[in-house]
Amino acid sequence: MDSCGNWKRLSLFIAVAVAAATVGCRLLVLQPAARRDRGKSGKRQTQPTEIKEGVAGLIGNTPMMRINSLSEATGCTVLGKCEFLNPGGSSKDRIALHLVERAELAGELEPHTGSCIFEGTSGSTGISLAMVARAKGYACHIVMPSDQAAEKSELLERHGARVERVPPCSIVDANHFVNVARRRAEAFGRDDGQTTHGGSSRRRGFFVDQFENPANLEAHFFTTGPEILRQTGGGVDAFVHGAGTGGTLAGVTLFLKPRVPGIRCFLADPQGSGLANKVNHGVMFASTEREGSRRRHQVDSLVEGIGLNRLTRNFARLFGRAGAGHCLLDGAVTVADADAVSMARWLMQADGLFVGSSAAVNCVAALEIARRLGPGHTVVTVLADSGQRHLTKFWNDRAMAALGFSVAAPDSLDHFARIT
C-alpha cells in the first residue's frame, strides 16, 4: 500500500465529506430505511429499522453517560462514551470494520476466498478484527506480545483467530509483534497454488497495519467525532483520550476542533510513554528511557493498549500533514500506574463502572482537566473497554499488590493529587 497515496486520498475524502460530517452524518454505506425481503410465502415483507444488519450493524452509535462521581466532585459534567458496549467489547470495533471494508473496496480483500487478515496488536484490535473477519468470511491471524493478559488470547481463539504470542521488544527489532504480523501477511498464500473461486488470483494475506494506516484515523473522524458532537449538542469544552495508534485521539480532534469553538483536546498518557513529553515540550522522551531503568521494551507501564515511544502516522497528523507543525492538542496529562489502579477501583465502588486500564487512565486525566477548567464545563472522555479482559493482570488484586499498588478503593477523589 502506497502510504503517500493513502494520505492524499484520505485528504480528498475528508474534504469531500466535510459538509455532511458537520451535521453529524455518518459516512458509511447505509442500509435502506426499511429493507424488503420475500418470505416463504413469496410476499414482500418489511424489515423494521430497529433491526440491525448483522454484527457490523451493531458497531458504533454507543451511548454517552454522565460519570456521576467525577461530575459531582468537580462541578463539571464529566461524560464517558461507552465504547465497551460495542459488540466486540471495545472502541476497536470501529477501525476493524472500517479498515476491512476499505480493503474490500480497494480490491485487497474478497470474502470467502480463503484470504486471511493479519495484524500485530496488544489484544483489543485483534479481538475486533477476529469478530469482523468471522462475520465477513475471512480467516484471522493475530500476533501479540506475550506479556498481555491471558484472557485476550483466549478471547481471540474463541473468535476463531490463530494467535501467535511473541516476546515484547522494540519496533526496530524484526521480531516485534507488528513486524512479525507484516511478514506473515506477505508470506501467506505465496506460491501455494490456490486461487479465488473465480480462478483469477491466489488467496490473499492482508496486513491491517493499524498504527500507520490512515483509515484508522478516518474511522473516528467519520463516526466517533460526529457522534460526540451530536450527543453533546456541541456543548463540549474538552475532549480527553489516550493514544496507542493515535487514531481515536487524532480523528476526534480533527473533527471537533473546527466545529466546536474553544474546545480543548488533551492526551491522557500512561507513565513510561514519551507522547506526553512530545505534546507538552516538543521532544519524545520519557524518564524511563534512562539506561537500565525499564521493566519492558515498549512502555514502562502496566497499562495495556496505550502509550508509545514513537510517533505513528495517525498520531503525527496532530502535528500537521507532514507531522512537523504546531500540535493541535492543548496539552497532555501523564497518569501514574498507581492512579490508574486506584481510579478503576474508585469507579467500581462509586459508579458501578467496571473499566479496563486505558479507560482508567482516561478518567484520571478527565478528572484533572475538569479541575483545571473549573465548575460548569463539560469534559468528554472514552470508556474504551471493560475490565472483563483485564482479570488476570490489571484487575488481579494479588498481582497488583505484588507490584506495590494499593488495591483498595480510595476514600475520596482527594486521593488523586493535582497533576502539574
C-alpha positions, 0 to 999 in steps of 0.5 A: 500500500502506497502510504503517500497515496493513502494520505492524499486520498484520505485528504480528498475524502475528508474534504469531500465529506466535510459538509455532511460530517458537520451535521453529524452524518455518518459516512458509511454505506447505509442500509435502506430505511426499511429493507424488503425481503420475500418470505416463504410465502413469496410476499414482500415483507418489511424489515423494521429499522430497529433491526440491525444488519448483522454484527457490523450493524451493531458497531458504533452509535454507543451511548454517552453517560454522565460519570456521576462521581467525577461530575459531582466532585468537580462541578463539571459534567464529566461524560464517558462514551461507552465504547465497551458496549460495542459488540466486540467489547471495545472502541476497536470495533470501529477501525476493524470494520472500517479498515476491512471494508476499505480493503474490500473496496480497494480490491485487497480483500474478497470474502470467502476466498480463503484470504486471511487478515493479519495484524500485530496488536496488544489484544483489543484490535485483534479481538475486533478484527477476529469478530469482523473477519468471522462475520465477513468470511475471512480467516484471522491471524493475530500476533501479540506480545506475550506479556498481555493478559491471558484472557485476550488470547483466549478471547481471540481463539474463541473468535476463531483467530490463530494467535501467535504470542511473541516476546515484547521488544522494540519496533526496530527489532524484526521480531516485534509483534507488528513486524512479525504480523507484516511478514506473515501477511506477505508470506501467506498464500505465496506460491501455494497454488490456490486461487479465488473461486473465480480462478483469477488470483491466489488467496490473499494475506492482508496486513491491517497495519493499524498504527500507520494506516490512515483509515484508522484515523478516518474511522473516528473522524467519520463516526466517533467525532460526529457522534460526540458532537451530536450527543453533546449538542456541541456543548463540549469544552474538552475532549480527553483520550489516550493514544496507542495508534493515535487514531481515536485521539487524532480523528476526534480532534480533527473533527471537533476542533473546527466545529466546536469553538474553544474546545480543548483536546488533551492526551491522557498518557500512561507513565513510561510513554514519551507522547506526553513529553512530545505534546507538552515540550516538543521532544519524545522522551520519557524518564524511563528511557534512562539506561537500565531503568525499564521493566519492558521494551515498549512502555514502562507501564502496566497499562495495556493498549496505550502509550508509545515511544514513537510517533505513528502516522495517525498520531503525527497528523496532530502535528500537521500533514507532514507531522512537523507543525504546531500540535493541535492538542492543548496539552497532555496529562501523564497518569501514574500506574498507581492512579490508574489502579486506584481510579478503576477501583474508585469507579467500581465502588462509586459508579458501578463502572467496571473499566479496563486500564486505558479507560482508567487512565482516561478518567484520571486525566478527565478528572484533572482537566475538569479541575483545571477548567473549573465548575460548569464545563463539560469534559468528554472522555472514552470508556474504551473497554471493560475490565472483563479482559483485564482479570488476570493482570490489571484487575488481579488484586494479588498481582497488583499488590505484588507490584506495590499498588494499593488495591483498595478503593480510595476514600475520596477523589482527594486521593488523586493529587493535582497533576502539574 
